[in-house]
Amino acid sequence: MKTILIVDDLKSELDLMAKYLTNAGYNIIMATNGEEAIVKILANKPDAVVTDWMMPQMGGLDICRKLKKNPETAEIPVIACTAKNRDVDRLWAKKQGVKAYVTKPCSQEQLVSALQEAMG
């Protein structure tokens, strides 16, 4: 069973993504901010990270950059899940190392499809 770390500062979003991914057969780890996410990523080495892009202190971009700089975590795919849905935002995120991009509100099918795409 693959393990996915989901990161969002809004409990309602975190709970919804956890429900979607649990229903799809994934093991879930949750974090409510970027700092907590980094600690949990290093401790658990998840198969992928789904992160909100805009959070206080450390957002999804910062999480992605930290993972890509660390040889131990550089290969973990990052999926952005955000309300930003302009093409320029998608392209910019991809240039930062994001493997897939999902806009909120997302369906279970969209999120699972993005994860499958990102994990290959």
MDTraj code that builds the backbone (N, CA, C; nanometers):
import mdtraj as md
import numpy as np

residues = "MET LYS THR ILE LEU ILE VAL ASP ASP LEU LYS SER GLU LEU ASP LEU MET ALA LYS TYR LEU THR ASN ALA GLY TYR ASN ILE ILE MET ALA THR ASN GLY GLU GLU ALA ILE VAL LYS ILE LEU ALA ASN LYS PRO ASP ALA VAL VAL THR ASP TRP MET MET PRO GLN MET GLY GLY LEU ASP ILE CYS ARG LYS LEU LYS LYS ASN PRO GLU THR ALA GLU ILE PRO VAL ILE ALA CYS THR ALA LYS ASN ARG ASP VAL ASP ARG LEU TRP ALA LYS LYS GLN GLY VAL LYS ALA TYR VAL THR LYS PRO CYS SER GLN GLU GLN LEU VAL SER ALA LEU GLN GLU ALA MET GLY".split()
xyz = np.array([
    [0.0844, -0.1182, 0.0000],
    [0.0000, 0.0000, 0.0000],
    [0.0891, 0.1248, 0.0000],
    [0.0624, 0.2148, -0.0902],
    [0.1414, 0.3378, -0.1006],
    [0.0971, 0.4383, 0.0062],
    [0.1944, 0.5131, 0.0567],
    [0.1698, 0.6132, 0.1595],
    [0.1804, 0.7526, 0.0988],
    [0.0789, 0.8338, 0.1255],
    [0.0734, 0.9700, 0.0741],
    [0.0688, 1.0668, 0.1912],
    [0.1547, 1.1682, 0.1878],
    [0.1489, 1.2755, 0.2869],
    [0.0682, 1.3889, 0.2253],
    [-0.0358, 1.4319, 0.2952],
    [-0.1152, 1.5456, 0.2491],
    [-0.0942, 1.6623, 0.3441],
    [-0.0825, 1.7823, 0.2862],
    [-0.0527, 1.9019, 0.3636],
    [-0.1536, 2.0105, 0.3284],
    [-0.2217, 2.0608, 0.4283],
    [-0.3121, 2.1738, 0.4085],
    [-0.3350, 2.2395, 0.5434],
    [-0.3413, 2.3717, 0.5443],
    [-0.3634, 2.4430, 0.6699],
    [-0.5112, 2.4488, 0.7070],
    [-0.5991, 2.4068, 0.6169],
    [-0.7429, 2.4023, 0.6463],
    [-0.7851, 2.2592, 0.6766],
    [-0.8337, 2.2370, 0.7972],
    [-0.8726, 2.1019, 0.8393],
    [-0.9770, 2.0409, 0.7462],
    [-1.0726, 2.1211, 0.7008],
    [-1.1767, 2.0678, 0.6127],
    [-1.1172, 2.0137, 0.4828],
    [-1.0198, 2.0820, 0.4262],
    [-0.9534, 2.0354, 0.3033],
    [-0.8712, 1.9097, 0.3307],
    [-0.8003, 1.9105, 0.4426],
    [-0.7194, 1.7952, 0.4809],
    [-0.8073, 1.6719, 0.4982],
    [-0.9188, 1.6885, 0.5681],
    [-1.0109, 1.5767, 0.5913],
    [-1.0708, 1.5250, 0.4612],
    [-1.1049, 1.6157, 0.3699],
    [-1.1632, 1.5745, 0.2426],
    [-1.0619, 1.4965, 0.1583],
    [-0.9401, 1.5477, 0.1481],
    [-0.8375, 1.4758, 0.0713],
    [-0.8063, 1.3414, 0.1359],
    [-0.8011, 1.3366, 0.2686],
    [-0.7753, 1.2106, 0.3384],
    [-0.8850, 1.1088, 0.3077],
    [-1.0095, 1.1545, 0.3074],
    [-1.1218, 1.0658, 0.2751],
    [-1.1078, 1.0120, 0.1331],
    [-1.0829, 1.1005, 0.0382],
    [-1.0673, 1.0590, -0.1020],
    [-0.9570, 0.9547, -0.1177],
    [-0.8430, 0.9805, -0.0566],
    [-0.7278, 0.8924, -0.0768],
    [-0.7391, 0.7629, 0.0019],
    [-0.8001, 0.7684, 0.1189],
    [-0.8252, 0.6458, 0.1950],
    [-0.9217, 0.5564, 0.1176],
    [-1.0269, 0.6171, 0.0616],
    [-1.1231, 0.5412, -0.0195],
    [-1.0568, 0.4772, -0.1411],
    [-0.9511, 0.5399, -0.1907],
    [-0.8805, 0.4877, -0.3079],
    [-0.7731, 0.3857, -0.2701],
    [-0.7597, 0.3572, -0.1400],
    [-0.6673, 0.2526, -0.0969],
    [-0.5285, 0.2983, -0.0569],
    [-0.5106, 0.4265, -0.0343],
    [-0.3798, 0.4777, 0.0080],
    [-0.3734, 0.4898, 0.1590],
    [-0.2527, 0.4738, 0.2135],
    [-0.2247, 0.5019, 0.3532],
    [-0.1950, 0.6518, 0.3617],
    [-0.2516, 0.7201, 0.4594],
    [-0.2429, 0.8658, 0.4668],
    [-0.1672, 0.9123, 0.5906],
    [-0.0810, 1.0109, 0.5688],
    [-0.0166, 1.0865, 0.6757],
    [-0.0581, 1.2312, 0.6516],
    [-0.0910, 1.3042, 0.7574],
    [-0.1362, 1.4424, 0.7414],
    [-0.0447, 1.5400, 0.8139],
    [-0.0336, 1.6593, 0.7546],
    [0.0388, 1.7692, 0.8170],
    [-0.0406, 1.8970, 0.7934],
    [-0.0371, 1.9875, 0.8915],
    [-0.1152, 2.1105, 0.8804],
    [-0.0311, 2.2320, 0.8421],
    [0.0994, 2.2124, 0.8243],
    [0.1852, 2.3230, 0.7796],
    [0.3130, 2.2655, 0.7178],
    [0.3884, 2.3519, 0.6538],
    [0.5084, 2.3079, 0.5835],
    [0.6159, 2.2507, 0.6729],
    [0.6373, 2.3117, 0.7868],
    [0.7411, 2.2626, 0.8779],
    [0.7098, 2.1210, 0.9255],
    [0.5846, 2.0996, 0.9648],
    [0.5413, 1.9667, 1.0084],
    [0.5549, 1.8672, 0.8931],
    [0.5228, 1.9109, 0.7730],
    [0.5324, 1.8238, 0.6560],
    [0.6752, 1.7763, 0.6337],
    [0.7712, 1.8669, 0.6406],
    [0.9112, 1.8296, 0.6189],
    [0.9558, 1.7257, 0.7211],
    [0.9209, 1.7462, 0.8470],
    [0.9569, 1.6506, 0.9525],
    [0.8973, 1.5129, 0.9218],
    [0.7702, 1.5099, 0.8843],
    [0.7031, 1.3830, 0.8567],
    [0.7549, 1.3171, 0.7288],
    [0.7921, 1.3966, 0.6312],
    [0.8487, 1.3414, 0.5077],
    [0.9815, 1.2731, 0.5376],
    [1.0667, 1.3399, 0.6131],
    [1.1974, 1.2823, 0.6461],
    [1.1833, 1.1565, 0.7314],
    [1.0850, 1.1535, 0.8198],
    [1.0649, 1.0385, 0.9087],
    [0.9979, 0.9209, 0.8376],
    [0.9109, 0.9489, 0.7406],
    [0.8280, 0.8426, 0.6822],
    [0.8548, 0.8109, 0.5360],
    [0.9260, 0.8961, 0.4656],
    [0.9549, 0.8781, 0.3221],
    [0.8308, 0.8325, 0.2446],
    [0.7279, 0.9176, 0.2364],
    [0.6052, 0.8791, 0.1657],
    [0.6316, 0.8589, 0.0163],
    [0.5371, 0.7919, -0.0504],
    [0.5486, 0.7677, -0.1938],
    [0.5171, 0.8932, -0.2743],
    [0.4427, 0.9869, -0.2158],
    [0.4100, 1.1139, -0.2808],
    [0.3630, 1.2132, -0.1753],
    [0.3666, 1.3414, -0.2135],
    [0.3192, 1.4494, -0.1273],
    [0.2155, 1.5295, -0.2054],
    [0.0989, 1.5473, -0.1445],
    [-0.0051, 1.6343, -0.2003],
    [-0.0101, 1.7553, -0.1082],
    [0.0171, 1.8733, -0.1641],
    [0.0247, 1.9905, -0.0780],
    [-0.0526, 2.1095, -0.1321],
    [-0.1149, 2.1799, -0.0393],
    [-0.1734, 2.3091, -0.0706],
    [-0.0571, 2.3997, -0.1094],
    [-0.0809, 2.4897, -0.2011],
    [0.0262, 2.5753, -0.2503],
    [0.0417, 2.7007, -0.1652],
    [-0.0688, 2.7504, -0.1117],
    [-0.0648, 2.8764, -0.0359],
    [-0.0974, 2.8502, 0.1109],
    [0.0072, 2.8540, 0.1936],
    [-0.0082, 2.8364, 0.3384],
    [0.0821, 2.9367, 0.4081],
    [0.0480, 2.9741, 0.5317],
    [0.1348, 3.0666, 0.6068],
    [0.2728, 3.0040, 0.6319],
    [0.3724, 3.0863, 0.6467],
    [0.5117, 3.0494, 0.6733],
    [0.5745, 2.9701, 0.5588],
    [0.5365, 2.8438, 0.5416],
    [0.5978, 2.7593, 0.4395],
    [0.4882, 2.6968, 0.3535],
    [0.4789, 2.7427, 0.2304],
    [0.3781, 2.6907, 0.1391],
    [0.4281, 2.5725, 0.0586],
    [0.3464, 2.5289, -0.0341],
    [0.3792, 2.4133, -0.1163],
    [0.5055, 2.4298, -0.1985],
    [0.5293, 2.5503, -0.2495],
    [0.6510, 2.5754, -0.3266],
    [0.7745, 2.5530, -0.2406],
    [0.7711, 2.6040, -0.1169],
    [0.8851, 2.5863, -0.0266],
    [0.9070, 2.4385, 0.0063],
    [0.7982, 2.3662, 0.0279],
    [0.8090, 2.2219, 0.0536],
    [0.8735, 2.1536, -0.0661],
    [0.8252, 2.1839, -0.1844],
    [0.8776, 2.1240, -0.3067],
    [1.0274, 2.1531, -0.3219],
    [1.0659, 2.2781, -0.3027],
    [1.2082, 2.3156, -0.3162],
    [1.2962, 2.2395, -0.2175],
    [1.2508, 2.2298, -0.0918],
    [1.3293, 2.1580, 0.0090],
    [1.3448, 2.0108, -0.0277],
    [1.2369, 1.9498, -0.0766],
    [1.2449, 1.8093, -0.1148],
    [1.3412, 1.7896, -0.2311],
    [1.3337, 1.8750, -0.3302],
    [1.4165, 1.8602, -0.4501],
    [1.5640, 1.8835, -0.4214],
    [1.5961, 1.9635, -0.3182],
    [1.7356, 1.9912, -0.2827],
    [1.7997, 1.8786, -0.2023],
    [1.7187, 1.7943, -0.1402],
    [1.7693, 1.6876, -0.0533],
    [1.7748, 1.5568, -0.1326],
    [1.8920, 1.4974, -0.1493],
    [1.9026, 1.3723, -0.2255],
    [1.8135, 1.2593, -0.1711],
    [1.7858, 1.2610, -0.0409],
    [1.7014, 1.1564, 0.0192],
    [1.5548, 1.1686, -0.0210],
    [1.5125, 1.2904, -0.0583],
    [1.3711, 1.3139, -0.0878],
    [1.3461, 1.3680, -0.2284],
    [1.4505, 1.3875, -0.3060],
    [1.4391, 1.4528, -0.4371],
    [1.3453, 1.3788, -0.5324],
    [1.3341, 1.2481, -0.5179],
    [1.2527, 1.1691, -0.6108],
    [1.1059, 1.1568, -0.5671],
    [1.0711, 1.2085, -0.4508],
    [0.9313, 1.2005, -0.4055],
    [0.8482, 1.2973, -0.4897],
    [0.7471, 1.2471, -0.5608],
    [0.6653, 1.3369, -0.6420],
    [0.5785, 1.4287, -0.5567],
    [0.5691, 1.5539, -0.6016],
    [0.4877, 1.6538, -0.5334],
    [0.3700, 1.6895, -0.6234],
    [0.2509, 1.6865, -0.5649],
    [0.1282, 1.7238, -0.6348],
    [0.0760, 1.8503, -0.5686],
    [0.0593, 1.9559, -0.6467],
    [0.0028, 2.0805, -0.5948],
    [-0.1485, 2.0704, -0.5995],
    [-0.2128, 2.1069, -0.4903],
    [-0.3589, 2.1105, -0.4837],
    [-0.3949, 2.2504, -0.4360],
    [-0.4439, 2.3329, -0.5284],
    [-0.4586, 2.4743, -0.4982],
    [-0.5771, 2.5368, -0.5695],
    [-0.6197, 2.6499, -0.5192],
    [-0.7279, 2.7242, -0.5833],
    [-0.6780, 2.8025, -0.7040],
    [-0.5468, 2.8182, -0.7174],
    [-0.4902, 2.8894, -0.8326],
    [-0.5076, 2.8010, -0.9563],
    [-0.5794, 2.8518, -1.0560],
    [-0.6052, 2.7650, -1.1706],
    [-0.5736, 2.8290, -1.3052],
    [-0.4856, 2.9270, -1.3051],
    [-0.4442, 2.9859, -1.4326],
    [-0.3324, 2.9017, -1.4945],
    [-0.3250, 2.9014, -1.6264],
    [-0.2210, 2.8246, -1.6959],
    [-0.0816, 2.8675, -1.6514],
    [-0.0632, 2.9974, -1.6303],
    [0.0674, 3.0469, -1.5884],
    [0.1070, 2.9878, -1.4528],
    [0.0095, 2.9687, -1.3628],
    [0.0378, 2.9076, -1.2323],
    [0.0783, 2.7610, -1.2488],
    [0.0076, 2.6893, -1.3353],
    [0.0397, 2.5489, -1.3614],
    [0.1808, 2.5334, -1.4194],
    [0.2106, 2.6146, -1.5184],
    [0.3430, 2.6064, -1.5825],
    [0.4544, 2.6409, -1.4846],
    [0.4330, 2.7439, -1.4049],
    [0.5325, 2.7844, -1.3079],
    [0.5561, 2.6735, -1.2052],
    [0.4481, 2.6123, -1.1568],
    [0.4606, 2.5027, -1.0596],
    [0.5396, 2.3864, -1.1194],
    [0.5122, 2.3524, -1.2438],
    [0.5846, 2.2427, -1.3106],
    [0.7336, 2.2746, -1.3180],
    [0.7670, 2.4012, -1.3458],
    [0.9082, 2.4410, -1.3521],
    [0.9763, 2.4286, -1.2163],
    [0.8981, 2.4351, -1.1097],
    [0.9527, 2.4232, -0.9741],
    [0.9681, 2.2775, -0.9305],
    [0.9236, 2.1842, -1.0128],
    [0.9395, 2.0427, -0.9809],
    [0.8112, 1.9693, -0.9479],
    [0.6973, 2.0371, -0.9573],
    [0.5691, 1.9724, -0.9290],
    [0.5378, 1.8729, -1.0410],
    [0.4967, 1.7520, -1.0039],
    [0.4669, 1.6477, -1.1019],
    [0.3241, 1.6535, -1.1535],
    [0.2314, 1.7008, -1.0702],
    [0.0911, 1.7107, -1.1112],
    [0.0283, 1.8283, -1.0376],
    [-0.0816, 1.8776, -1.0935],
    [-0.1439, 1.9998, -1.0437],
    [-0.2941, 1.9796, -1.0447],
    [-0.3574, 1.9967, -0.9289],
    [-0.5015, 1.9794, -0.9155],
    [-0.5588, 2.1082, -0.8581],
    [-0.6687, 2.1550, -0.9170],
    [-0.7304, 2.2765, -0.8641],
    [-0.8450, 2.2419, -0.7702],
    [-0.8550, 2.3227, -0.6650],
    [-0.9627, 2.3076, -0.5660],
    [-1.0865, 2.3793, -0.6165],
    [-1.2040, 2.3317, -0.5858],
    [-1.2290, 2.2030, -0.5205],
    [-1.2080, 2.0896, -0.6202],
    [-1.1482, 1.9828, -0.5739],
    [-1.1203, 1.8706, -0.6631],
    [-1.2083, 1.7525, -0.6256],
    [-1.2267, 1.6653, -0.7218],
    [-1.3013, 1.5422, -0.6971],
    [-1.2031, 1.4316, -0.6610],
    [-1.2549, 1.3231, -0.6099],
    [-1.1712, 1.2073, -0.5794],
    [-1.1022, 1.1591, -0.7061],
    [-1.1748, 1.1559, -0.8168],
    [-1.1192, 1.1080, -0.9432],
    [-1.0024, 1.1956, -0.9883],
    [-1.0166, 1.3267, -0.9763],
    [-0.9086, 1.4173, -1.0160],
    [-0.7842, 1.3970, -0.9305],
    [-0.8038, 1.3863, -0.8005],
    [-0.6912, 1.3719, -0.7097],
    [-0.6201, 1.2388, -0.7302],
    [-0.6949, 1.1319, -0.7401],
    [-0.6348, 0.9992, -0.7598],
    [-0.5638, 0.9926, -0.8953],
    [-0.6240, 1.0484, -0.9979],
    [-0.5628, 1.0501, -1.1306],
    [-0.4307, 1.1268, -1.1284],
    [-0.4288, 1.2417, -1.0615],
    [-0.3059, 1.3207, -1.0507],
    [-0.1970, 1.2442, -0.9767],
    [-0.2350, 1.1743, -0.8714],
    [-0.1387, 1.0930, -0.7968],
    [-0.0822, 0.9821, -0.8831],
    [-0.1677, 0.9121, -0.9539],
    [-0.1227, 0.8035, -1.0400],
    [-0.0288, 0.8551, -1.1479],
    [-0.0633, 0.9692, -1.2048],
    [0.0228, 1.0318, -1.3069],
    [0.1584, 1.0668, -1.2467],
    [0.1588, 1.1271, -1.1304],
    [0.2818, 1.1727, -1.0666],
    [0.3724, 1.0569, -1.0235],
    [0.3119, 0.9488, -0.9784],
    [0.3904, 0.8342, -0.9298],
    [0.4310, 0.7410, -1.0431],
    [0.3767, 0.7652, -1.1612],
    [0.4117, 0.6841, -1.2783],
    [0.3548, 0.5488, -1.2702],
])
top = md.Topology()
chain = top.add_chain()
for i, resn in enumerate(residues, 1):
    res = top.add_residue(resn, chain, resSeq=i)
    for name in ("N", "CA", "C"):
        top.add_atom(name, md.element.get_by_symbol(name[0]), res)
traj = md.Trajectory(xyz[None], top)
